[in-house]
Amino acid sequence: MKKHLALVLALVMVLSSFSFVSAAPDFSDMDGHENAEAVARLELLNVLKGYPDGTFKPDNTITRAEFAAVAVRVSGLENVAMAAKGLPTGFSDVPAWHWASGYVGTAAKMGIVNGIGNGLFAPETPVKYEEAITMIVRALGYEPMAQARGGYPFGYLIVANEIDLLEDAMGVQGTWATRAFVAQITDNALEIPMMIQVGFGTDTKWVVSGEEDTKEKWLLDQMGFATVEGRITSTDKDDLEIYIDAEERDDRGTYDVAEAFDFFAFEGVKVKAWVDGDMVILAKAQEDVYFDATEIDGDELELVGAEKDYDISDDVNVDPFDADFAKVVIDEENEVIWFEGYTWEDFLVIEEVDDYDVYAYGVELDVEDYTLVMDGKTITVEDLEEGDILYYNDGDEFAEVYNESVVGDIGRIYEESFVVDGDEFDYANPIFGQVQYIEDEDMEDFDKDVADKMKDAEEEVEVFLDRYGEAVFVVGDLGEGVTTSMYAYVIEDVVEVTGRRDSKWAFDVVTDAGEAISEDLSDSVDLYDVDGETELTWADDILSIGDVVELVVDVDGEIEEVWLLDYEAMDVTFETDDTYVEGFRLLSTAVVFDVEDFDDADPDADDVIVATVSDADFDEVLSGDIYVNDRAQVIIVVAHETDKDADTTKYDAVVVGTPSKLRGENTWRVALNIDGTKTDYFTEEDAFTAFDYAKGDFIVVELNDDNDEIVGIEDITADEYAAGLASNLVLRDRTLEIDEELYRLVDAVVIDATDSYKVKSFRDIVAGDELELFLAAPNSSFVKYALIVADAADDNGDDEPVDLNMSVSADKDGINLVGLDGEMTYFLQHGEDLMPVTVDAEGESFVAFTFEEGTKAYEFDLLDAEANVLLTKTFIVTVVPAP
């Protein structure tokens, strides 16, 4: 029985941080610097300045006078300092005419700075590490606490550490403070609540603002920025905007933010935002925001890791669901007011990151368009590190780094579970199937045998957990008795070879490394079925040509075990760049045994070509068998027929433009969408007397590999087609229903026939839309193309825009129109001129029009017979005299 993990309380993150306006600093020497963001913000707030040559010089020192100016500006006393310039400062070495007299005098009067004794301030002396810290601590109001801790310098250093003033700020006591250090501690101070005085006389005391029923006070409040309080109800990453539903009606509206604003973390959250006009300078969450797995029971939501239950508000943005990862906002009524959840398709252990490609022991994931989060905050690809556990949903393009783990010795080992550091874990994970570990750079199933080997190694192991506290991945030493495994294709029937003392079995295979093995195996080699529970007998003649096996080999290369694998599907057709085959994820590293040239009657190991899916010398498997692991991934392909010897390639396509026959030629032009890209294709000369397809038709088109000309077309079969009204759309896993049948649009190309056949996304489909689906395989639930043929909101399809192409020749006057429906009457209008358009039987049309010589822009309206404007088109025409 699995023990409850005390550590699950640590699996929940509560958002308590800020999100700043941030930009790349304008200084040439700050690019990539660890304190660059702090410098950029302080430059934006006019707290710190650069040099005339465009540099910041982060390693330079900063004088005591310069730092006094920084402390005054961040305290919101810039105007006071300007007014005080020219007045006595109280220090003989800072005369009234000194550039910093106003800053030094103001800082001294506010108790932020002291002199060095004898009426001196030493304005040109570099400020020391502890002096800079002391001035900022005083500016924040923590002087009483610092004095109670022992005063200068240690009391101030202790307080600075307690309030996180020194985070990311590197320096050493007694040395000069650098400009980068000053920038970082000043920037940190903006996120620290000030200490304020409450009570008077004998009742006076100092408290951190926000505590003991006081209102939070921040340096930005001192600096005079306006504040807006309300919930961020929508965000626009492209335009860098957020909408704040402010408590004050006049404050409600759209605000600009910088690129570094954390849209994921703050959408749906009630915030206090400091603004400069319509620009958000800083935003602070004012509600509890949890990041956890969730389970729903009626009107109640459970945070699984935190073991907390909350009622769901009637005003929640979406209906919460059982999610493997969710962002949950709890309002002042202690109810769920905002929910954003995801279910995981899979996880991976990061091996390497190259640009936007994440490599993970046989799996490659392109995360260019992903939202990546860690600890509840958005991160970038550059933040991903080797060994990170990345959970992802490819359909939603969302992933989370979650590295929670348990470290300890393996204790008791059971048939279905194992114990580490007193906690019991199952070998099978409810979401991802078998727990994994790495052996020989490959992800393998972790089971009782592996656990035994790791325990025998007498080393600690690390068990990585999902947000339910279940094991997903184990890291440990396998010890001296390490074995390796490999896949192999059987090239001859396994038959008995009788020896003098015992029987042996002729075993001829080609491994996944392309190596031919021909051995006589003894009965001591164990033979198992794929389920691992059934031990087979060699004498039963179980193995024959065409079988796929997994071999377990010891450190000396001797075969210890043979496992007979069972195919998941036979005679399937797919392309090597497909994401799914028969509903199973196709790994780019899946082993391919190409046996197209292999002859069972005359077996030759050289005729078995071994590769991976990503480097196979063909684009399509026309007939093949697939083998799948416990994680629903295709790991082995036996290819019986491929397109490697073909001069043409077949593609699934959608006709997205009305075909037209070229004038004077027996060649047709047609616009096709293939895998999301629209291109005009031409038929081979005399290949078609008529192109019998119209816009919106699904076809299988055969293209010449050399010139992309169309050489053949096939209709799709009835079991590759579905149509009807969309319902029950689930964004997180790109699913919808049509006539109670579930379809998955994970990799589907969505094309909107009601909007000029433009490529859209799953989010553009709404319940009630009329769809036509081109399935990825016969009777599959996966969709290749989804065509929106009618909007849910449309009463009819009469308003469908015309896909019109106008072209003009330089040696004649007139307009050639392509893309018109031959059954309708059209008019072309330019200014006062209204000209009828006639479409002939071959789909061609021409409108006589006199162009002026030279280059000019012309605008035309295309109208139907009832004079409704269907399209307005502007194009540039250059007319030159005919030779």
N, C-alpha and C positions, 0 to 999 in steps of 0.2 A: 504494500500500500504506500502510495506516495506521501511523504511527510509534507506538512505545510512549511513553506520557506519563510523564515522571518525576514529575509532580505527583500521580499516583494514590496515592502513598504518603501523601498528605495527606487522602485520602478516607475514612480510617478514624478513628473516634473511640474512645478508650479511656476508660471511666468511672473517674475517680480522685477524685471529689468526694464531698461529704457530702450527706445529706438530713436537714434539721432538722425538729423540731417547730416549727410556726409558726402564728401566729394573728394576727388583726387586733388591733392594740394597743388597750387600753382608753381611750386618751387622745383627747380630742375634737380636739386640734390636730395629730394625726399621720396622719389619714386621707389617703392618697395621697402622703404624704411619701416621698422616695427612700430614707430610712433607717428606714422604718416597721417592716420585718421585723426588723431588728436590735434596735430598741427593744422590740418585742413579745417576742422571745426572752429578752432580758435582764430584762424585767419578770417573765416566767414563771419564770426562774431566780433571782429575787430579788436580782439584781446591781444593777439600777438602779431607782429609785423615781420616781413622779410626784408631782404636787402635790395638796393636798387639794381643789382646785377641779376635779379631773378632767383637768388638762392636763399635758403633759410639758415644754412650752416648749423646743422643740428648738434655738432660736437663742440661748437664754440661755447664759451662761458657767457653768462648774462650778469650785468652789474647789479648792485643793490638798488640803484636808482631805477634801472629798467624793470627790475622785478617789482618794485613798489608800484610802478605804473600798471603792471599786469594785475597785481592784487587789487588795485583801485578799480580798474576796468571791470574785473570779474565780480566786484562787489556792487557794481552799478553806480559808482561815484564819479564817473568820467566828467559829468557836467560840473560837479562840485570842484573837482581838481582844476578844471579849466578856469572856473571863477576865482580860485585861490591862487592862480599863477601870479607871481609878483608880490605876494604877501610873505611876511616872515615865516620861515619853516620851523624855527626853534633849533636849527643846527647851523653852526657857523660855517661849515663847509658846503652848505646848500643855500647859497645866497638867493635873494629874490629873483635875480635875473637868470638863474640856472634853469635849463629847459625842463627839469623834473621838479621844480619847486612846488608846483601845485599838487603833483602826485605824492611827493614825500611828505609835504605838510598835511595833506588830507589823510594819508595812511597813518601818520603819527597821531593825529587827533582822534582817529577811529580806533587806535590801539592795535593796529595791524603790524606796525613796525616800531622798533626802538632804536636808539642810537648805539654807538659802541663805547660811549663814555666821554666825559670831558666836553660835552656839547657837540660831538662829532657824529656824523652819519656814515662817512666813507662812501659817497655815492658811486665812485668809479671803481670800487673794489668788487671783484666777482663775488656773487652770492654763494654761500656754502650750501651744501646738501641739507644740513639741519636747519639753516636759516630759512631756506625756501619753504621747507615743510612747516616750520613754525608760523610763517606769515599766512600760509593757506589755512592752517588749523585755526588761526585767529580769525581770518576772514569768514570761516564757517561758523564761528561762535563757540568753538570748543575750548576756548581759553580756560574756563573754570575746571573742566575735566583734566586738561593737561597739567594745570597747577596742582590738582589733587593727586596726579600721578608722579609728581616730583619736579615739575617745572622744566626749564630749559637745561639741556636739550632733550633729555631722555623722556620726560613726561609727554612732550610733543611727539616724539618718535613712537612711543607706545600707543598714543591715541590715534596717530596716523595709520598705524597698522590695524588697529581695531576697527576703524571705520572704512577700511579698504582704499585709503587715499593713495597707497603705494602700489596698487595693482598695475603690472606691466611697466613700472617705472624703475629703471636700474640706476643705482647710485651708491656711494659709500660715504659714511659719515666722515667729516673732516676734509673732504675734497670739494673742489668747485662743482657746482651744479651745472650741467650742460643745458643748452636751450631745448633739446629734446626731452630731457627729464622734467624741466619746468613745464613744457607743454603737456606732458602726460599727467602730472599731478594736478595741474589746473583743470584739465579736461575731466579727470576723475572727480574733482570737487563738484562739478555740475550735477553729478548723480548722487550726491550725498545730502540727506536732509540736514538743514542747519540746526544748531542748538539755540534755543531761545530762552529768555527769562520769563517766568510766570510768578505772579504774586509781587508784593511790595513789602518793604520794611523787614520785619522779622520773618515774614512768610515768603520772602524771596527765595526762589530756587531756579536752577537751570535744567531744562529737559530737552531731549531730542524732539524736534517738532514732529507732530503726528502722533506722539505718545501722550498718555494721560489727558485725553480729550482735547488735545491742541490740534490746530490745523498745520499741515505740512508746509514748510517754508524752504525755498530753494534759492540758490544764487541767481538763477534765471529770473525769479520773481524780483530780485533786487535790481536786475539789469533793465527792467522796464518792459519786458515782453508781455504782450497780451496773452491771456489763457482762454482755452476753449475746452469745455468738459462735455463729453458725450460718447456715444457708441459709434465705432467705425463700421458702417453697415455695408459698404462696398468698396472695392479697390480696382484700380486700373494700372497694371504693371507697365503697359506699353506707354501710356501717357504720364506715368508717375503721378497719379492722383488718388486721393482717398475721399470718401464722403463721410463726414461726421454728422450724425444725427444729434446735434447739440441740445443740451438742456435749455439753453437760451435760444429762442426762436431766431433771433437776428444772427446768431453764430452758425446756424445750420447751413451746410453747403459743402462744396468741393474745395479741397486744399491740395496744394502741391507738396510733394515730398521728393527727397533725393533718391538716387538709384539704390543706395544702401539701405533704404527703409525696409524693414522686415514685414512684408505684406502678409505672409502666412501667419506669423506669430500674432499680429495685431488685428487682423480682420475679425469683426464680431465682438471685439473687446471694448469695454468702456474705458476711456482714457482721459487723462489731463494732458492737453497739448499746449505747448508754448509756441506762439505763432508770430511771425513778422509779416503782416499783411495776410496774404493767402498762402504763405510758405510755413510749413511746420518745421520748427527748429528742434523740438524734442517732444516725445510722447511717452507717457508713463501709464502702465496698466493700473487700473483701480479696482480690478476684480480678480478673483482666483481663476487661473487658466490651467487646466490639467491636460497632460499628454499621457494617454494610457490606453489599454485595451478596454472595450466596453461590452456589457451584456445588458439587454433590455428585457424587463419583465413588466408588461403592461405599461403603466405611466411612470415607471421607475427605471432609472439608469444606474448600473453598478460600474464603478471604476475598479477593474479587476485587480490591478496591481496595488492600488491604494486601499482596497477593501472598503470603499465608501459608497453609500447609496444616496441618490438625489432624486427628487421628484422632477419631472419634465414640465417646464413652463408651457402654458398654452401659446405663448408668443415665441417659442423656439423657432429658429430660422428654417430648419428641415426636421423631418422625423428621424430621430436617432435610430441606429440599428446596431446589431452585434458587429463590432469592428475590431480588427487586429491592432489598429492604431487609430486614435481619434484625438482631436482637439476639442475639449469641452470647457465652456465658459459658465461659471456659476455666478448668478447675480446676487444682489443684496437680500433677496428673499430666499436665498439658499436653494435656488432651482436652476436647472439647466436652461440657459437662455440662448446658447449658441452651440452648434455641433458641426464638426467636419470630420468624417470618418473614411477609412480605407481598409480593404481586405488585401492581404498579401498574396501575390501569385507564387512567389518563391523568395529565397534569400541566397546570397552569395558571400563568399569570403574573398575580400579583395586581395589580389596578387599583385596587380600593377595597374596604373592609370596612365593612359597616353591620350592627351588632349581630352576629348569627351568619351573615349572608349575605356570602359572598365573591364579588365581581364580578371577572371576568377577561376583558375583551375579547370579549364575546359569550357567555360562560359564567357561570352563576350556580350556586354550591354552598353548600348549607346545612350548616354544620359544627357545629351546636349539640351533637350527641351524639358528635362525633368525639374521638378521642385525637389530639392534635397534638404532634409532637415536632420538636425541632431540636437538633443536636449531641448527640443521645442523651438529651435531657432533655425532659420534658413542658413544653409552653408553653400559654398561653391565647390566645384569639382576639385579645385586646388586643396581643399580641406580634407579630401578623402585620403586615407593612408592605408598602407599595406597591413592586412590583418583585420581591418574593420569588417564588421558584419553588416551587410547592406540588405535590408528587406525592401522589396519593390513591388509595384503594380504597374506593369508596362502599359496597360490600357489607359490608366490615369496619368501616366508619366510622373509618378510620385514615389519617393523612396526615403527611408529613414535609416540612419546609422544608429545601431543600438548594440552596445558592447557589454551589457550586463553579464557577469560570469561568476562562477563559484570555483575557487581554487582549493585543492586539497588532495589527500591520498584516496585511492579507490578502496572502499571497504567491502561490504558483502556484494556478491555478484549473483543475480538470479537469472532465470531463463528469460524474463521479460523486462528486467530492470537492473540497475546498479546503484550503488551508494557512493557518494563523494562528500567528505566532510560532514557526514551525518544526514545528508539530504538524499532522498531516493529519486531517481529519474528513470523514465521509461526509455527503451531503445527506439520506440516509435513516437514521432511527434504528430499530434492530431492534425496539424495543418500541412506539414511538409513531408510527411512520410518518415522514412528511417532517418535517425540521427546520423550525421556525417562526421568523417574525420579525413585527414589527408595522408595518403600513402603514395610514395613515388610520384609526387606532383599531380595526383589525381584525387578527386573526391570519391570516397568509398563509404559503404554502409558500416556504421558502428554497431557491433552486436556483442554477444556474450564472449565469443572467441577473442575479439579485439580487446575487450575489457580485461580478459584474463591476461593477455600479453602485456598490456599497460600496467596492470597490477604487478606482474612478475618483474617488470623493469624497476619497481620500487622508486619511482619518481612521482612527484605531484602532477596532477592533470588539471586542466582548466576546462570547465564546462560552460559554454555560452548558452544563454537562455533567451527565449522570446518574452514578450510582455505578459504571458500567462504563467511564467515561471517554468516552462517546459524546456527541456534540453533540445538544442538544434545542432550543436557542433561541439566536438571534443578535441582538445589538443593534448597530446601526450606522447611519451617515448614508448615505442613498441619493443624495445630491448633487443637482445642478440638474436632471438629466433624470428626475425622479421621475414615475412614472405611478400611476394608480389603477385599481382594477378594480371591476366591479359585475356583478351578475347581472341577466338580463333574460328576459322571456317573449315569444316571437315570436308576433305577432298576425295576420300575413299571410304567405302563401307568398313567399319571396324569389325575385323574377323579374328578368330582365335588362331594363334600360332602355337602349336604344341611342341613343348620342349621335353628334355629328358626328365626333369624333376617337377616342373609345374607349367601351368598354362600361361601364355602371355597373349597380348592383344595388339594387333597391328594398328598403330595410331598415326594417321597422316593428316596434318592440318596446316593451314597458313595463318600465322598470327596477325594481330592488329599492327605489328611493326613490319609486316611484309615478309617475315621469316618463315621458311618452310621447315616443319618439324616432322620427322619420320622416325618413330620409336616403337619398340615393343614394350607395352606397359604390363606390369604384373598386377595380380589381384590385390596387392597391398595399396595400390592407388585407389582412393575412394572415389566413387562415382555417385553423384547426387542429381536429383531433379532440381529445377530452378527454385522451388519453394523451400529448399533446404531442410525439409522434414522427411523427404522420402529418399532412402538410400537405395540406389539401383544396383543391379547385378550385371557385370560385364557379359556373362554367358547368355543374357536375354537378347543379345544383338540389338541393343537400344540405339546405338549411334550409326548413322549412315551418311552418305554424301549429301551435302546441303545443310546439315545441322550446324548450329552455332553454339559454341561452348565457351565457358570461362575456365581458364586454367589457373590454379594456385601453385606457384613455383617457389621453392625455398631458395636460400641464399646461394646454394651451389648450382642453381638452375634445374634442379630435379623437380619433376611434376609430382605434387603431393595429392592434389584433388582435381577432379574434372566435374564441372557443373553443366548440365544440359539446359540451355536456355529455350524459352518458349516465345515464339513470335507473337506480337500483339495484333498485327494485321498483315495480310498477304495481298499481293497484286495491287498495290496502291500506286497512285501517280501523284507526283509533286515536283515542285521546282526547288532547287538547292537553296534559294534565298527566301523560301517560305519560313514563316515563324512557327506555324503549326502544321502537323500532318495528322489527319484523323483525330484532331482535338488534342494531340500531344505536342509539347514544345520541342521543336527540332533544334538540337544543339549544333552550333557551327563546328564543334569538335567531335561530333558523332563519327564513329568509325564506319567507313564504307568499304564493303567487300564487293567490288565490281566483277561479277562472274558472267558478263555478257558473252565473252569469248571462251568461257570454260566449257569443255565438252565432258559430260558425265561418262561417256563411253570411252574416252581416251583422256583421263585426268592428267593435268599438268599444272604443277604449282605456279609456274610462270604465267599461267592464264588467269590467275586471280590477282587483280590489281587492287592494292590497298591504299586508301587515302582517307582524308576527312571530308566532311561535307563542304567545308569552306575552300578546300584546294582540289576538289574533284575536277576532272577534265571534261565535265559535261554540266549542262544547266538544268536538265530535267531528267528525273527518273520516270520512265514511261511504264515500267512495271517493277515493283520491288517489294521486299518484306521489311517490316520495321520491328525493332525490339526496344522495349521501353523499361525504364527503371521504376523504382517505387515512388519517385518524385514526378511521375508523368512526363518524363523527358525521353525523347528518342535518342538512344545512345548507339545503336547499331543499325545500319542499313545494308541489306543484301540487294544489290541492283542487278536485276536480270535483263533489263532492256533500258537503254538511255538514248539521249539525242546526240551523243558525242560524235557519231559519224555522219550526222545530217548536215546538209548545207543550208537548212532552213530551221527556224525556231518558231514554235507555236506560243501564242500569248493569249491570255484571257483579256478581253477588251470590251469597251462600251463605245458605241457610235455616238458622237457628240456634235456632229455637224451633218447637214444634208449633203449626201454625195453629189458630185457634179462631174459630168463628162467633159474632158478638155476639148476645146474647139479643134476640129480637124484631126483628132487622134482617137484611137480606141483605148484610151486610158482614163481611169477615173481617179478623182481626188476625193478623199474622205478624211474627216477629222476623227481620230480615235483617242480615247483616254486609256492608257496602259499604265497600270500601277500608279495612278495619280497624276500622270503627266499627259497633257493634251498635245498632240502633234498631228500635222497633216501628213497622210501617207498616200502613195500613189500605187495603183495596180500595175502589174507587168503588162506590157503591150499585148493586146488581144487576149488577156487572161479572162476577161469578163465582157460579155456583150452588154450586160446591164448589171448595175450594182443594186441587188434586191434587198437592201437594208436601209432603215431609216433611223433618225435620231432616237436614242433611247434603247436601241436593240443591244442585247448582249450577244457577243460572238466569240469564237475562238479563231484568231487570225494567224495565218502562217506567213512569216516574213522571210525574205531572202537575207541571209546573214551578211552578205556583202554590201547591199545597197538599201536594205529595209523596204524593198518593194513587196507589195502584197501578192502572194502566189496562190493563196487558197484561203477559204473561209469555211468554218463548220458551225452549225447551229449548236447551241447548248441543249442538253437533254432535259427532260421534264424534271428529273430528280436533282438537277442542279439549279432549279429556279423556285422561287417562292414570292408571293405577293400578298398584299393586304394592308390593313391599317395598323400602324405601330401602337403598342400599348405597353405599360409596365416597364418604362425605360429605367435602367439602373446605370448611372453614370460611372460608378466606381469600377465596374467590370465590363462596361460596354455591352450590356445585354438588353434585349427587348423581346416582346412577344408579338406574334402575328397568328391569329386564329389559334391561340393557346399553345403554339409551338414556340420554344425558346431559341433565339438566335444570338450569336456572339459576334460583335463587330470589332474585335480586338485589333485586327490589322486591316479592316475593311476601308476601301476608298469610298467616301460618301460624295455623291454627285447630285447636285440640285437641278433637276430639269425645269423647275419653275424660276430659276435664276440663271439663265444662259448656260446651263450645264457646268456651272462653276464647282470646283472641289470645295467641300465644306467639311465640318467635323461632326462627330457624334453629338456634340452639344447643340447642333443646329436642328436635330430631329426632335420633334415634339409629339406627344401623344395625339393620335388622330391623323398624322401625316400618312398619305398613301405611299407605300414603298414597293419597289420591285427589287428582289435580291438575287444576285448571282453567287451561288454557294461555292465555297472553296473546294468542295468535292461532292460527289453525288450523295444526297441524303445527309450531308454534314450539317452541323449546327453553326459552323463557322462561315462567315460571309466574306466573299472576295470584293464585291461591289454592292453598294446600297444606293439605289436611285430614288430620289424623292420626286414622285411624279405629280403630286398634288399636295398643296399646303392644307393643314387642318383648318386654317382660317379662310381658305378660298371657297367661294361658292361654285366656281367653275374654272376651267383652265384657259379661258379666253384671253387672260392677261399675260400669258406666257411670252416673255420677250423673244424676239426673233434674233437668232444668231446670224448676223448679216456681215458679209465681207464684200466691200466695194473695191474694185480695181480699175485703173484707168491706163490705157495705152498712150504712149506719146505720139503715135503716128495716126491716131484717129480721134474723133470727137465722140464722147459717149461714156457711159458707166456700165460696167459689167457687174451684175449682182449675183452673189452666190449664197445660197442658204434659204431660199424662199419656198414656201409651200405651193406647189403647182396647182392646187385646187382653190386657191384664194386669188382675189383681185387686189393688186396693190397700186399705190400712186407714190411717186417721188416728188417731193416739193422742195424747191429752192427759191426763196424769196416769194415772188408772186407766181412763179411758174409751177404748174401742176401737171405732171406727165404720167400717163398710165404705164404700168409695167406688165409685160406679158411673159409668162414662164412657159417655155416650150416643153415638149414631151420628154426631152432629155434633161430637163431641170435647169436649162440655161436661160438667162434673161439679159436684155440689153435695153438701156434707155438712152435715146439720142439727146445730147446736150452739148451746147456750144461753149467751149472753154476759151478764155482769153489766153493770148500767148504770154509766156512767162510763168512764174511761180506764184501761186496764190492758194489761200485756204478757202475751202468751200464747205458749207454746212448744209446737210440735207435732213429732212424728216421723211421717214417711211411711214405711210399710212395704209390702213386696210380699206376695204370698200366703203366702210361707214365713216371714214375720215378720222379714225382714232389714231393718235401718234403711237407707233410701236417702237420706234428707235430714232434717236438723233445721233448723227455721226458727222464728225468733222475730219477732213483729211486734206493733205497738201497735194496739189496737182502741179506738175511742171509740164507745160506743153511747148514743144519746139516744132518748127516747120518740118514737114516730111521731106526726106531727101529726094 
